[in-house]
């Protein structure tokens, strides 16, 4: 059986396409046809959804690399966003139905000044229509069923930077409308909703608003400039060539080499030995993630260094990976 690739794909998602559809496209390309019964299933997933409205960087995980999702979800992100003021929608973005309108009395200078209040550590209320789950069910699925949206609790987020790139303020628009729009670029923590930022920024200016465009430009160390266009996802050769090996998917985490015997033991379920823990302690401090690599450079495990009760370094392995020289 031909080996299937395991690793990370950087994909530039287009507008109007769901993250699930991009993942499904990757799976069809890398694993065409019916998977054989009894064999380990080949899967694809993603490390952080993008709404259909949004474009830009989607991290698609293939094969055994799906186990990396937990470690990639926490990355900071950079977005380029357009906020429209004067109307709001039920989804807080341009894909929703207009549910309110209000005049825009604030000036472009007021807009620039208001941005300062949204930099740093904030409490943010997520949209009522989102991928957040309540009792195990995503809120957007509840909305589709016609259920009343539950109240969302505020969450701590951090917006490290927020800058005004351009403003189209009080300019004529279609049908005699007056346009008030702002292009923003922001760097923020995982879990930040730019739709909520658009809502809250408009309220700070005494009006209503919604997100009219969004592009994700960076996730942690990965940039959209390196991403594969989504229309190339049907090209198996292009997808395979663009695949980042699992061993390189956490480049900010120190790498620790293993002997062939240590790698085999870990993959058999045995705990890391003292010699490996000592080498890990020399490479990273307590609490940090490490990549444990086999002699051939293959990722064997993602590990975390803790301190045991006796004060010696203890190496935990929250994710262990099979050898990726075969499919599965």
Wavefront OBJ file of the C-alpha trace (Angstrom):
o trace
v 0.000 0.000 0.000
v 1.339 3.422 -0.930
v 2.345 5.489 2.095
v 0.204 8.529 2.757
v 1.805 11.763 3.962
v 1.581 12.934 7.545
v 2.100 16.581 8.360
v 0.861 20.143 8.271
v -0.579 21.945 5.259
v -0.798 25.733 5.128
v -3.869 26.544 3.019
v -5.133 29.935 1.835
v -8.894 29.547 2.324
v -11.115 31.554 -0.041
v -14.239 33.451 0.962
v -17.502 31.534 1.000
v -15.905 28.153 1.737
v -16.094 26.491 5.144
v -13.028 25.220 6.978
v -14.641 21.773 6.959
v -14.843 21.852 3.156
v -11.119 22.625 2.887
v -10.291 19.719 5.200
v -12.580 17.405 3.222
v -10.828 18.439 0.008
v -7.441 17.556 1.512
v -8.739 14.164 2.620
v -10.182 13.361 -0.823
v -6.879 14.238 -2.473
v -4.620 12.385 -0.060
v -6.894 9.409 0.518
v -9.059 8.883 -2.575
v -11.637 6.140 -2.582
v -12.844 3.948 0.243
v -10.418 3.227 3.070
v -9.781 -0.502 3.641
v -11.592 -2.201 6.499
v -9.485 -2.993 9.523
v -6.703 -0.558 8.658
v -6.020 2.531 10.785
v -8.137 5.345 9.378
v -6.340 8.185 7.648
v -7.778 11.465 8.878
v -7.434 15.189 8.282
v -8.437 18.067 10.542
v -7.618 21.691 11.223
v -6.092 23.708 14.044
v -8.528 26.601 14.368
v -11.566 27.284 12.207
v -12.150 30.226 9.894
v -15.712 31.422 9.293
v -16.967 31.114 5.683
v -16.711 34.915 5.329
v -13.010 34.886 6.200
v -10.074 34.200 3.915
v -6.487 33.359 4.681
v -4.390 30.921 6.616
v -5.929 27.623 7.678
v -3.713 24.995 9.308
v -4.758 21.596 7.931
v -3.395 18.563 9.766
v -3.024 15.289 7.885
v -2.662 11.738 9.146
v -0.917 11.326 12.488
v -0.326 15.091 12.582
v -3.958 15.545 13.666
v -2.604 14.815 17.160
v -0.789 18.168 16.998
v -4.025 20.159 17.013
v -3.978 20.706 20.784
v -0.531 22.287 20.602
v -1.288 24.549 17.624
v -4.651 25.924 18.758
v -3.054 28.232 21.315
v -0.961 30.237 18.853
v -1.384 34.003 18.571
v -2.845 35.179 15.274
v -2.664 38.201 12.981
v -5.676 39.430 11.017
v -6.549 42.135 8.512
v -10.170 43.178 9.007
v -12.728 45.577 7.563
v -15.412 46.905 9.907
v -18.579 48.555 8.588
v -20.342 51.018 10.887
v -24.025 51.972 10.944
v -25.611 48.517 10.606
v -25.337 45.324 12.627
v -26.241 41.740 11.767
v -27.356 38.698 13.722
v -24.011 36.971 13.068
v -21.908 40.140 13.556
v -20.570 39.767 10.008
v -21.659 40.452 6.441
v -23.071 36.932 6.026
v -25.830 37.626 8.541
v -29.181 39.397 8.312
v -29.304 43.076 9.258
v -30.883 43.402 12.691
v -30.210 47.056 13.594
v -29.179 50.380 12.098
v -27.939 53.562 13.731
v -26.453 56.869 12.589
v -22.681 57.339 12.733
v -21.926 60.633 14.447
v -18.298 59.857 15.332
v -15.455 61.156 13.186
v -12.521 59.252 11.721
v -10.386 60.857 14.429
v -12.767 59.449 17.058
v -12.315 56.021 15.483
v -8.521 56.226 15.663
v -8.684 57.336 19.299
v -11.119 54.563 20.246
v -8.702 51.847 19.155
v -6.526 52.481 22.202
v -9.281 51.079 24.416
v -9.073 47.720 22.674
v -5.361 47.073 23.021
v -4.034 44.839 25.772
v -5.931 42.467 28.064
v -9.705 42.539 27.598
v -12.868 40.720 28.559
v -14.737 39.882 25.360
v -18.211 38.418 24.875
v -18.156 35.907 21.976
v -20.817 36.021 19.247
v -23.968 34.039 20.012
v -23.522 32.307 16.635
v -20.092 30.698 16.780
v -18.272 27.373 17.035
v -18.238 27.631 20.824
v -20.075 24.731 22.426
v -22.811 24.756 25.050
v -23.616 21.311 26.500
v -21.473 19.805 23.765
v -23.366 21.448 20.871
v -21.851 24.321 18.821
v -23.837 27.534 19.187
v -24.242 27.897 15.421
v -26.001 24.508 15.274
v -28.416 25.625 17.974
v -29.139 28.762 15.947
v -29.824 26.694 12.810
v -32.376 24.677 14.794
v -34.150 27.896 15.728
v -33.202 27.727 19.401
v -32.885 30.970 21.331
v -29.181 31.833 21.631
v -27.861 31.310 25.164
v -26.088 34.134 26.915
v -22.360 33.945 26.236
v -19.954 34.533 29.103
v -17.153 37.059 28.687
v -13.704 35.579 28.144
v -10.231 36.953 28.719
v -8.393 37.752 25.467
v -5.390 39.839 24.540
v -5.008 42.154 21.556
v -1.279 42.821 21.382
v -1.558 45.364 18.573
v -4.421 47.085 16.760
v -3.790 49.646 14.042
v -5.933 51.635 11.630
v -4.747 51.055 8.055
v -7.382 53.056 6.170
v -10.792 54.647 6.742
v -13.546 55.382 4.236
v -15.560 57.754 6.344
v -18.734 59.491 5.223
v -18.226 58.696 1.544
v -21.117 58.089 -0.882
v -22.104 54.476 -1.409
v -24.561 52.471 -3.515
v -28.188 53.591 -3.497
v -27.440 56.893 -1.839
v -26.045 55.268 1.305
v -23.159 56.796 3.221
v -20.251 54.472 3.900
v -18.313 54.369 7.157
v -15.674 51.641 6.986
v -12.296 50.991 8.591
v -9.495 48.628 7.618
v -7.649 47.310 10.666
v -4.701 45.020 11.283
v -4.437 43.267 14.641
v -2.385 40.663 16.455
v -4.327 38.800 19.114
v -4.431 35.770 21.356
v -6.156 32.531 20.495
v -9.868 32.726 21.220
v -10.249 36.363 20.168
v -13.314 36.990 17.997
v -12.787 39.779 15.477
v -16.562 39.858 14.963
v -16.948 40.768 18.627
v -14.248 43.415 18.270
v -16.213 44.971 15.384
v -19.370 45.035 17.495
v -17.647 46.513 20.536
v -15.705 49.122 18.570
v -18.925 50.351 16.974
v -20.632 50.558 20.362
v -17.693 52.582 21.696
v -18.357 55.071 18.882
v -22.043 55.318 19.768
v -23.351 53.282 16.850
v -23.610 49.685 15.634
v -21.385 47.770 13.260
v -20.344 44.456 11.816
v -17.341 42.722 10.292
v -17.485 42.974 6.506
v -14.176 41.280 5.600
v -11.500 39.270 7.403
v -8.197 37.745 6.360
v -5.977 35.668 8.637
v -2.363 36.433 7.780
v -0.447 34.571 10.471
v -0.854 31.756 12.996
v 2.109 31.525 15.354
v 5.236 31.109 13.196
v 3.258 30.342 10.016
v 2.336 33.015 7.445
v -0.239 32.995 4.674
v 2.458 33.951 2.148
v 3.652 30.328 2.378
v 0.175 28.848 1.995
v -1.108 26.673 -0.816
v -4.028 28.237 -2.727
v -7.182 26.261 -2.037
v -7.792 25.667 -5.746
v -4.610 23.553 -5.822
v -5.912 21.160 -3.172
v -7.021 18.707 -5.881
v -3.431 18.364 -7.102
v -1.942 15.488 -5.107
v 1.617 16.346 -6.124
v 1.224 19.996 -5.103
v -0.300 18.976 -1.779
v 2.473 16.466 -1.061
v 5.156 19.011 -1.989
v 3.614 21.638 0.307
v 3.317 19.296 3.292
v 5.351 20.367 6.331
v 6.611 17.277 8.217
v 5.152 16.791 11.676
v 8.638 17.215 13.145
v 8.676 20.833 11.887
v 5.118 21.786 12.877
v 6.222 23.146 16.279
v 9.422 24.984 15.295
v 9.454 27.127 18.429
v 9.716 24.033 20.654
v 13.254 22.695 21.244
v 14.121 19.399 19.570
v 15.718 16.567 21.537
v 17.288 13.636 19.713
v 16.551 10.057 20.714
v 18.300 6.777 20.104
v 16.508 4.193 17.986
v 15.919 2.142 21.125
v 14.420 5.071 23.035
v 12.103 5.848 20.123
v 10.955 2.240 19.859
v 10.329 2.009 23.619
v 8.289 5.205 23.643
v 6.172 4.037 20.720
v 5.532 0.768 22.569
v 4.070 2.722 25.470
v 7.051 2.652 27.830
v 7.811 5.824 29.828
v 10.815 7.991 28.901
v 14.035 6.920 30.577
v 16.201 8.997 32.895
v 18.863 9.652 30.259
v 16.293 11.082 27.835
v 14.750 13.198 30.607
v 18.188 14.591 31.457
v 18.810 15.575 27.830
v 15.388 17.204 27.701
v 16.116 19.169 30.882
v 19.268 20.526 29.266
v 17.237 21.727 26.269
v 14.243 23.398 27.935
v 12.913 24.656 31.229
v 9.968 23.228 33.202
v 6.548 23.409 31.553
v 7.765 23.979 28.019
v 6.992 21.740 25.069
v 9.713 19.714 23.382
v 9.885 17.660 20.204
v 11.380 14.204 20.654
v 12.936 13.106 17.364
v 14.060 9.689 16.151
v 17.518 9.333 14.552
v 15.915 9.756 11.095
v 14.319 13.062 12.176
v 10.815 11.615 12.499
v 8.632 13.047 15.283
v 8.200 10.439 18.003
v 6.448 12.535 20.651
v 5.564 15.969 21.903
v 6.786 16.124 25.478
v 6.519 18.421 28.465
v 9.164 18.710 31.157
v 7.900 18.686 34.733
v 9.587 18.247 38.082
v 9.043 14.975 39.921
v 8.490 14.729 43.667
v 12.168 13.902 44.199
v 13.216 17.068 42.369
v 14.473 15.219 39.305
v 13.200 16.176 35.830
v 10.137 14.184 34.751
v 9.330 13.962 31.060
v 5.637 13.644 30.167
v 4.520 12.702 26.655
v 0.968 13.969 25.989
v 1.227 12.908 22.335
v 3.147 9.963 20.881
v 3.280 9.389 17.120
v 3.673 6.159 15.181
v 6.375 5.847 12.586
v 5.233 7.693 9.454
v 6.975 5.558 6.861
v 3.706 3.686 6.281
v 0.135 4.835 5.852
v -2.307 5.090 8.720
l 1 2 3 4 5 6 7 8 9 10 11 12 13 14 15 16 17 18 19 20 21 22 23 24 25 26 27 28 29 30 31 32 33 34 35 36 37 38 39 40 41 42 43 44 45 46 47 48 49 50 51 52 53 54 55 56 57 58 59 60 61 62 63 64 65 66 67 68 69 70 71 72 73 74 75 76 77 78 79 80 81 82 83 84 85 86 87 88 89 90 91 92 93 94 95 96 97 98 99 100 101 102 103 104 105 106 107 108 109 110 111 112 113 114 115 116 117 118 119 120 121 122 123 124 125 126 127 128 129 130 131 132 133 134 135 136 137 138 139 140 141 142 143 144 145 146 147 148 149 150 151 152 153 154 155 156 157 158 159 160 161 162 163 164 165 166 167 168 169 170 171 172 173 174 175 176 177 178 179 180 181 182 183 184 185 186 187 188 189 190 191 192 193 194 195 196 197 198 199 200 201 202 203 204 205 206 207 208 209 210 211 212 213 214 215 216 217 218 219 220 221 222 223 224 225 226 227 228 229 230 231 232 233 234 235 236 237 238 239 240 241 242 243 244 245 246 247 248 249 250 251 252 253 254 255 256 257 258 259 260 261 262 263 264 265 266 267 268 269 270 271 272 273 274 275 276 277 278 279 280 281 282 283 284 285 286 287 288 289 290 291 292 293 294 295 296 297 298 299 300 301 302 303 304 305 306 307 308 309 310 311 312 313 314 315 316 317 318 319 320 321 322 323 324 325 326 327 328
